[in-house]
Amino acid sequence: MQFSHYKYFDDLMLKALGEDGWLSHQRESWVWIENRFVPYPFQNNIKYLTPETMWKCLEGIIHNYKFPTNQKPANFREWILATFGAGLAETFMFPYNFKVWAYPPEDMNAVWVGERVAVTDLQRVTKNIIFDQDDFSWDLTVHLNSQKTVVQVVSGNPLAILLAVST
């Protein structure tokens, strides 16, 4: 599976594998919470939550829009709170990220996040709620590519890489 948005790297992979060396997949993921499935990205689909939880999440987003911080987050936990608000952080982001990383977010830095996490957009989230819209896409990972090739490191020489094309 390739997750990249760097033209140079993408061009090299395309050159190495060719146009037909990829399988393209439409990403569709769901989160099981409150005895229901919520489409990913979770933060864009809080309309699926109970009204109480939905309001808690929306209230946190609104708070962040009303009182933005210009302070650089000291860790991943601070980044989550500044980006999603307390409601989304407590409802989904803290539990989910602890499950993924098995490490407390306050002990992780936030420099790696970059384009790997869909951030919130108050207008988009509100529109999804009011118009009862599903929002399955996230521009950065809606289409994923996986190689049709087998990549093997030749034993004895960690710098030698053999690309064996499978048909």
N, C-alpha and C positions, 0 to 999 in steps of 0.2 A: 504494500500500500504506500502510495506516495502522497505526502502532504507538503506541498511547496508552493510558494508564490514568488519565487526568485527566478526571473527570466533566464539568467545564465545557467542555473542548474537544470531548469526545465528543458532548455535547448540542448544541453549535453545529454540528458536522458533520452530525449526524442531522437537525437543523432545516434546514440548507442543502440536503441531498441527499434527505431523506425516507427512510422505511422501505425502499422499493424501490430506493434508490440505491446499494446495496451488494451485493457478491458476498462470501460468507463461505467461507473456506478452512480446512480442517483441516491444520495444519502437520505435516509429517513429513520430517525431514532425517536424513541418514546421513553418517558420517565414514569415509573409506577409510584404514585403518591396519593394519599387520601383515598385509597381504594379505587383508583382510576388511572388511566393512562393519560399523560400530558405530552403533546408533541414537543420535540426538541427543535429549536432552542427553547428551553423551559421559560426563560424570562420573557419571551415574546408571546407565550401562550398561557398566561396566568388566568385567562378567562375560564379555564377548565377547573379551577380550584373552587372550594367553597367560598361564598361571599366574604366571610371573615378573613380567610387566608388571602384571598385576592386583594382585599382592601389593605391588609398588612403589607403585602408586597408593593402595591401601587403607592401607598403612603411613603414608603422608603424611597422609591424612585422620585416622587414629587419633592420630598425633603432634599434630596441631592440636587435637584434642579433649582430649588429655591435658595439653597445654601451651598453652592459648589466650593470645593476646597482646591486651593492652588498648591497645597503642600504635597511633596513627593511622598508616596507611601513608604513606610519603613520596612514593610513585609507584605506577604500575600494577603493576610487577613485585612490589613488596612486598605489594600487595593480593592478587595472584594467589597468592603463597606462603602468606599468612596465611589465605586463604579455601579453597584447594584442597590445600595441602601440596605438598612438593617432587616427589613422584611424578607427580601429575596435571599439575603445572606443567611439568615437563620432558617428559613424554610427549605432552601435548596443548596445554595452555594457552599456553605460550611460542611453540611453532611456529605454532599456529593464529592467535594474535593478531598475530604478526609478519606472517603472510601477509595478514591482513585489513587491518591498519593500515600496513604497510610502514615501521614505525617501532619502535625498540627500546622495550619496555615500561618500562624504567627511565628513559626520557626522556619518559614520558607521566604525567600526573597521574591520580588515580583518582576524582576527584569526579564524573565523568560516568557511572560504572558504574551506580549506583542499581539499577534494576530491569531492566537490559538483559542481565544475566548470571545464569544459574541457579547458585546456590551449592550446595555439597555438604551432604548430610545423611547422617551416618554410619549411622544406623538404616535409612534408605531404601536406601542403596547395599548394605549388608550383607544386607538382606532380599532384594534383587534377585539377589544372588549365591547365597545359600543356597537360595532357592526357584526359581532359574532363571527369574526374571520379566523380561519386557521392560518398559521404562519409557520410552514414547515421548512422554509429556506433560510439559509444563512450563507450569504454570498461567498464566504471563504471556503466552505466545505460542502456545498450542496452537490458538487460533482467531484468524485474521487476517482483516481486512476490506480490501477494495479498492473504490475508488469506481467506479461505472458511469458517471461523468461525466468530461468533459474539462475540465481546469482550465488556463486560459490567462491570462497577464499581458498586458494591452492595451499594445502598444508606445507609447512616448512618455509613459506615465503609470505608473510602477512601483507606485503605490498602488491603481490600478484593477484589479480582478480580475473576469474574466468567467467565470461557470460556465455552460458550454454543455452541456445535457443531451443525451447520445447515446442513441438508442433502437435 
